[in-house]
Every structure is written in C-alpha cells, then in structure tokens.
Amino acid sequence: MSIVEQFVDKYYVERRNTNSLKWDALEERFGDKDLLALWVADMEFKTPDSIREALKERVEHGVFGYTKLPESYYNEYKKWHKENFNISVEKEWIRFAPGIVQAILWVIHAYTDVNDSIVIMSPVYYPFANSIRNSGRKLVESPLIEKDKKFEIDFDTFEKVIKENNVKLYIHCSPHNPVGRVWTREEQEKVLEICRENNVLVLSDEIHQDFVYNNNQVSALCVKEGKYHDMLIVANSGSKTFNLATLTHSTLLIPNDKVRAKFDEFSKKNLGAEPSLFGQLALEAGYKGGKEWLTGLKEVVKYNYNIINETLATELPEVKVYPLEGTYLVFINIESILKGRTTKKFIQDECGLAIDFGHWFGKGYENYIRINLATSPRNIKEAVKRIVENA
C-alpha cells in the first residue's frame, strides 16, 4: 500500500454518533443531518499513537489534580520549533491559553481599549473579525488582492488604512486561512516594517505552522533575525497539528520583556488560567513521537488536494482552485458554475455538502468555498463527483 493508503487504513475513524461538532451538529448548523461534512477544521483521523499512549497512562494513574509543567514539556517544545522552524524559543516567552480564539481575545483586551482600531487582511479566519467586534473595537480591513490565481498582500492599502484609522493592533495569519498562502520572509518583513513605523502591535496566528508543503514556514519571529520581537506576539497550538482541539492547550510566545509584562499584568487581573493537563501531555507526546504520523497526514492532505485540483482542472476548468502552500484547507472560487444559483443552493442543497462558505471570511467572497482536506480520499472523491455532476 502507498503511504496514503497505509495512513488512512490505520487512522481513519467514523465520527458520526460520537457527539462530533463536524458530523453530529449538521442539523443544527446547516439544517440537514445527511450532508457530507467537509467544513470545520478538524480531522477524521486518530491522533498519533504516542499521544494516545501518554493519555492512557495518565488516565490509568487516575488523579487529575493541580499539575505543574515538567521540564520535558519545555524541552520538547523548544526542540520541535528549533528543528522545524529554526526558532530558538526561550522558556520565559511561553504563556498559555485554552485555544487560539481565546488567545486572540486576551491579546485584544490586554493591549487595546474599547473603540481602538484593529486591522485584518480579509478574507481571513472569521473569529478574527468576530473577536474584534465582540470586544467593542473597530474592525479595519485591508483586503488581499488576487493576482494570477494567487492571493497577495496589498501593502499600499494596508499602510493607508493603518494611518487613516490609527490602528493599534494587526492580527496576522500565516499560514493564511482560508487562502492557503505561506507568506514569504520578504512579504512578512514589509508588513512588519509598516507596523513598526506606525507603532502597531502584531499578533501572528501561526496555528497551521506544521502544514506547509512547497516551502518552509517562516515564523514572524524569524524575520530579520528577530528584529521585530519588541512588537510581536506569536500564537500557536498543536490542536491543528495533532487534532487536539478540545484538549484546550495553546501557547502565546512573547519574546519582549515589556510586552510580556503587560500581558502578565492583564492575566493577574482577569485570567489566572492554568494550562490543561491533558493538553500539555498530548502536545509533549506529539512533539516527541508524532513526526512520522504528521508526515503521513500531510501526504493524505496533498493527495486530496490533487484530487480536487486535477479533477476540476479537467472537468470544470473555469473553477479556480487556489494553490495549497499551507494549512489543510483549500479555497475555491465556483462563481463560473453557479449559473444564477446561490452558493448554498448549489453546494448544500444540490451537492449535499457541508463546507465553510466564503462569505464567512469576508465581504465579496459569496461565490467561494473552503473544503477541509484532512479526511479520507473517499470523502473528497465523492465531494468532487457531486460538484461535477451538478455543475
């Protein structure tokens, strides 16, 4: 068997009737329990053996009281980031949050005030905009531009809206969800320099850092050998890497002492959160023994992307499938085959698919969809078949 077949055979699981949000909330979220679920960003694959073994051992121990993090956790965390991203993480940089969305909210409240302006580059992960609005801050958008079937940063607009709105915080997304870009070192340097010149703090969401394919992820921490550490916070997590979302364990990397002190002051007044025991155990075990598993998973993601890209290029060449540089999510423009139908009518009502609709990520993307590739090739083949047959 191929690597893809071996991985799917060993790790694929049926998730219906397991209280899965992705599968068992279809009636609630989409009004149809029989849709093929390809939406929210989690997987139909068991986590690595090393993680399940570590959790089983702790369950057998039977006590889940207050716990401190062992040095082995920090060692594995630092080792993973050094080997994979050439980031020399210091233990004192690390702060914890239940998840990336909570981390975003905490940073918004710790570093900005009500009515302050915060900028994002749409289309982008929709909790960015929701978190800004729900916090009473002003949402400012600097839309990405599409050029030669690829999304790029509009640097002139980015700088313009920052100046016009006196922006205090920029929420960066790299790898970018949903467009699949992995921003280059040069692109990030230009963005960070604009932020420096305008006294804008940067929160870089790098949760998809382990899903890159044709080039290496460049963390904002590495740009210009750490030149921007004094204005930068990086959020990441193993929740996407190892499918651990409900183990509620994410990290904020805050390299600058003054920036970190401000977060700590906010934390003392408002949070007092302890890191998740099972989340910590799972991440350490994943970093220690999950590399081979991740390699296999990425082969599945690439295989699934190629199914979509190659089939649609042949059968529906007018459909735009955007390059997958990072994440396990593919962004697709289906405007050319809608023929007067809404995206919902075509994708959901006629094709029977539950996906993330483009308009969730920003205005002007009503004819776009995002498909989750971290599933069985069988599901992807079925989804593409339905799209082709109903086009």
C-alpha positions in Angstrom: 0.0 0.0 0.0 1.0 3.6 -0.6 1.8 6.0 2.3 -1.7 7.5 1.9 -3.4 4.1 1.9 -1.5 3.0 5.0 -2.3 6.1 6.9 -6.0 6.1 6.1 -6.2 2.4 6.8 -4.6 2.8 10.3 -6.0 6.1 11.5 -9.3 6.9 9.7 -12.4 6.7 12.0 -16.1 7.1 11.6 -17.1 10.2 13.7 -20.9 10.1 13.3 -22.7 9.5 16.6 -19.7 10.5 18.7 -21.0 14.0 19.5 -18.8 15.4 16.8 -19.5 19.0 16.0 -18.4 18.4 12.4 -20.8 15.5 11.9 -23.4 15.4 14.6 -24.3 19.1 14.6 -25.1 19.2 10.8 -28.9 19.6 11.5 -28.2 22.4 14.0 -25.6 24.2 11.9 -26.8 23.5 8.3 -30.4 22.3 8.7 -29.6 18.9 7.1 -28.2 15.9 9.1 -27.3 13.9 5.9 -24.7 16.3 4.4 -21.2 15.1 3.7 -19.2 17.1 6.3 -16.1 18.9 4.9 -16.3 22.1 7.0 -14.8 22.9 10.4 -11.1 22.4 10.6 -10.6 19.1 12.4 -10.0 15.6 11.1 -11.4 12.1 10.7 -8.1 10.7 11.9 -7.0 9.3 15.3 -4.2 11.3 16.9 -0.6 9.8 16.9 0.0 6.6 18.9 2.4 8.4 21.2 -0.4 10.8 22.3 -3.0 8.2 22.9 -0.5 6.1 24.9 0.5 9.1 27.1 -3.1 10.0 27.8 -4.0 6.4 28.6 -1.1 6.1 31.0 -2.3 9.2 32.8 -5.9 8.0 32.9 -4.7 4.8 34.5 -2.9 6.8 37.1 -6.3 8.2 38.0 -5.5 11.6 39.5 -6.1 14.8 37.6 -5.3 17.4 40.2 -3.3 20.6 40.0 -0.2 20.0 37.9 3.0 21.8 37.1 4.6 21.5 33.7 7.7 19.4 33.6 11.0 20.5 32.0 10.5 17.7 29.5 7.5 19.6 28.1 9.6 22.8 27.5 12.4 20.7 26.1 10.2 19.0 23.5 8.5 22.3 22.7 11.8 24.1 22.1 13.3 21.1 20.2 10.3 21.0 17.8 10.4 24.7 17.0 14.1 24.7 16.5 14.2 21.7 14.2 11.2 22.6 12.2 11.2 26.4 12.1 14.6 27.4 13.3 13.0 29.3 16.2 15.1 29.4 19.4 12.2 29.7 21.8 13.0 30.7 25.4 11.0 29.1 28.2 10.2 32.5 29.7 8.5 33.6 26.4 5.7 31.0 26.8 2.3 31.8 28.1 -0.8 29.6 27.9 -4.4 29.9 26.6 -7.2 27.4 26.2 -7.2 28.0 22.4 -6.3 30.4 19.7 -9.6 32.2 19.7 -9.3 32.8 23.5 -5.7 33.9 22.9 -6.8 36.4 20.3 -9.5 37.8 22.7 -6.9 38.1 25.5 -4.5 40.0 23.4 -7.2 42.3 22.2 -8.3 43.1 25.8 -4.7 43.3 27.2 -3.3 45.6 24.6 -6.1 47.7 23.2 -9.0 49.8 24.5 -12.7 50.0 23.6 -13.1 51.7 20.2 -9.4 51.2 19.3 -8.9 50.1 15.6 -7.6 46.6 14.8 -6.7 45.6 11.2 -7.0 42.2 9.5 -6.4 41.0 5.9 -9.6 39.6 4.6 -10.7 37.0 3.6 -9.5 35.5 6.8 -10.4 33.2 9.7 -13.8 34.6 10.8 -13.2 34.6 14.6 -10.7 37.4 13.9 -13.5 39.8 12.9 -15.9 38.4 15.4 -13.5 38.8 18.3 -12.8 42.4 17.3 -16.5 43.4 17.0 -17.5 41.5 20.2 -14.8 43.3 22.1 -16.1 46.7 21.2 -13.1 47.5 19.0 -13.2 49.0 15.5 -12.7 46.4 12.7 -10.5 47.7 9.9 -9.9 45.5 6.8 -7.1 45.5 4.3 -8.3 43.0 1.7 -5.9 40.7 0.0 -5.7 41.0 -3.8 -5.9 38.2 -6.3 -3.3 38.1 -9.0 -2.7 35.2 -11.4 -4.9 32.9 -9.3 -3.0 33.6 -6.2 -3.6 35.9 -3.2 -1.1 38.7 -2.4 -0.9 41.4 0.2 -1.9 44.9 -0.8 0.8 46.8 1.0 -0.3 50.3 -0.1 -3.8 49.7 1.3 -2.5 48.1 4.4 -0.4 51.2 5.2 -3.2 53.5 4.2 -5.8 52.0 6.5 -3.4 51.9 9.4 -2.6 55.6 9.1 -6.3 56.6 8.5 -7.6 54.6 11.4 -4.8 55.0 13.9 -4.6 51.2 14.2 -3.3 49.7 17.4 -3.1 46.0 16.6 -2.7 43.9 13.5 -3.8 40.2 13.6 -1.6 38.3 11.1 -2.4 34.8 9.8 0.4 32.7 8.5 -0.1 30.1 7.0 -3.2 32.0 5.9 -6.6 30.5 6.5 -8.5 30.3 4.1 -6.4 31.2 1.1 -3.6 28.8 1.8 -0.7 31.2 1.4 2.5 30.8 3.4 3.8 34.4 3.5 7.5 34.7 2.5 10.1 36.3 4.6 10.1 39.3 2.4 6.4 39.8 2.5 6.3 39.5 6.3 9.2 41.9 6.6 7.4 44.5 4.6 4.2 44.1 6.7 6.2 44.2 10.0 8.1 47.3 8.9 4.9 49.1 8.1 3.6 48.1 11.6 6.8 49.3 13.3 6.7 52.7 11.5 3.1 53.2 12.7 3.5 51.8 16.3 1.2 48.8 15.6 1.5 45.7 17.8 1.4 42.4 15.8 -0.3 39.2 16.8 0.7 36.4 14.5 -1.6 33.4 14.4 0.6 30.5 13.3 -1.6 27.6 14.3 -1.2 25.9 10.9 2.6 26.2 11.0 3.1 22.4 10.7 1.1 22.2 7.4 3.4 23.6 4.8 4.3 21.9 1.5 6.3 23.6 -1.1 8.3 25.9 1.1 9.2 26.2 4.8 7.1 28.2 7.2 8.7 31.4 8.1 7.6 32.4 11.5 7.3 36.1 12.1 9.7 35.5 15.0 12.4 34.7 12.5 12.1 37.7 10.2 15.3 39.8 10.1 16.8 37.6 12.9 14.3 38.7 15.5 14.3 42.4 14.6 10.6 42.7 15.4 10.5 40.9 18.7 9.7 44.1 20.6 6.3 44.4 18.8 5.3 40.8 18.2 3.3 38.1 19.8 3.0 34.6 18.2 0.1 32.3 18.9 0.4 28.6 18.0 -1.0 25.2 19.1 -0.9 21.5 18.5 -4.7 21.5 18.1 -4.5 21.5 14.3 -1.2 19.6 14.0 -2.4 16.6 16.0 -6.2 17.1 16.0 -6.4 18.1 19.7 -8.9 21.0 19.7 -10.9 20.1 22.8 -7.8 19.4 24.9 -7.7 23.2 25.2 -4.0 23.9 25.1 -2.4 26.7 23.1 0.6 28.9 23.5 1.5 32.6 23.2 5.1 33.4 22.5 6.0 36.8 23.8 9.7 37.4 23.4 9.9 41.0 24.6 10.1 41.6 28.4 7.9 44.8 28.4 5.3 43.3 26.1 5.2 40.1 28.2 4.9 42.1 31.4 1.8 43.9 30.1 0.2 40.5 29.3 1.1 39.2 32.8 -0.4 42.2 34.4 -3.6 41.6 32.4 -3.6 38.0 33.3 -3.3 38.6 37.1 -6.3 40.9 37.0 -8.5 38.8 34.6 -7.4 35.3 34.0 -5.4 33.2 36.4 -5.7 30.3 34.0 -3.9 27.0 34.5 -2.7 25.0 31.4 -4.7 21.9 30.6 -3.1 18.7 32.0 -4.2 16.5 29.1 -3.4 19.3 26.6 0.1 19.6 27.9 0.6 15.8 27.9 -0.7 15.4 24.4 1.4 18.2 22.9 4.6 16.9 24.6 3.9 13.4 23.4 3.0 14.6 19.9 6.2 16.6 19.6 8.2 13.7 20.9 6.7 10.9 18.9 4.3 12.2 16.3 6.6 13.3 13.5 6.1 10.2 11.3 2.3 10.4 11.8 2.4 14.1 10.7 4.4 13.2 7.6 1.8 10.6 6.7 -1.1 13.0 7.3 0.5 15.7 5.1 0.7 13.1 2.3 -3.0 12.5 2.6 -3.7 16.2 2.5 -1.6 16.7 -0.6 -3.3 13.7 -2.2 -6.7 15.1 -1.5 -5.8 18.5 -2.8 -4.5 16.9 -6.0 -7.8 15.0 -6.4 -9.7 18.3 -6.3 -7.3 20.4 -8.3 -6.7 17.8 -11.1 -10.3 16.7 -11.4 -11.7 20.2 -11.6 -9.0 21.3 -14.0 -10.2 18.6 -16.3 -13.9 18.6 -15.8 -14.6 22.2 -14.8 -11.5 24.2 -15.8 -13.4 27.5 -15.3 -13.4 26.8 -11.5 -10.5 28.4 -9.6 -8.7 26.1 -7.1 -6.1 28.2 -5.3 -2.6 26.8 -4.6 -2.1 25.0 -1.3 1.1 26.3 0.2 -0.1 25.9 3.8 -3.0 24.6 6.0 -5.1 21.6 5.2 -7.9 23.7 3.8 -8.4 24.6 0.1 -10.1 27.8 -1.1 -12.1 27.5 -4.3 -14.0 30.1 -6.5 -17.1 28.4 -8.0 -18.7 31.5 -9.5 -18.4 30.3 -13.0 -20.6 27.2 -12.5 -23.3 28.7 -10.3 -25.5 29.8 -13.3 -27.7 32.0 -11.2 -27.8 29.7 -8.2 -26.6 30.8 -4.8 -23.5 29.0 -3.4 -25.7 27.5 -0.7 -28.3 26.2 -3.2 -25.6 24.6 -5.3 -23.2 23.3 -2.7 -25.5 22.4 0.1 -28.9 21.7 -1.4 -27.8 20.2 -4.7 -24.5 18.6 -3.9 -25.3 17.7 -0.3 -22.0 19.1 1.1 -21.4 20.9 4.4 -18.5 23.3 3.8 -17.3 26.7 5.0 -18.9 29.4 2.9 -16.6 32.1 1.5 -18.7 35.0 2.8 -18.0 33.8 6.4 -14.4 35.0 5.8 -15.1 38.4 4.3 -17.3 40.5 2.1 -17.2 39.8 -1.6 -16.5 36.1 -1.3 -20.1 34.8 -1.6 -19.1 32.6 -4.5 -16.1 30.9 -2.8 -16.0 27.8 -0.6 -13.4 26.3 1.7 -13.1 22.5 1.8 -11.3 20.6 4.6 -8.8 18.1 3.2 -7.9 16.3 6.4 -10.3 13.4 5.7 -10.5 10.2 3.7 -9.8 10.4 -0.1 -13.1 8.6 -0.4 -14.9 11.7 1.0 -13.0 14.1 -1.2 -13.7 12.0 -4.3 -17.4 11.9 -3.5 -17.5 15.6 -2.9 -15.8 16.4 -6.3 -18.1 13.9 -8.1 -21.1 15.7 -6.7 -19.8 19.1 -7.8 -19.0 17.9 -11.3 -22.3 16.2 -11.7 -24.4 19.2 -10.5 -22.4 21.9 -12.3 
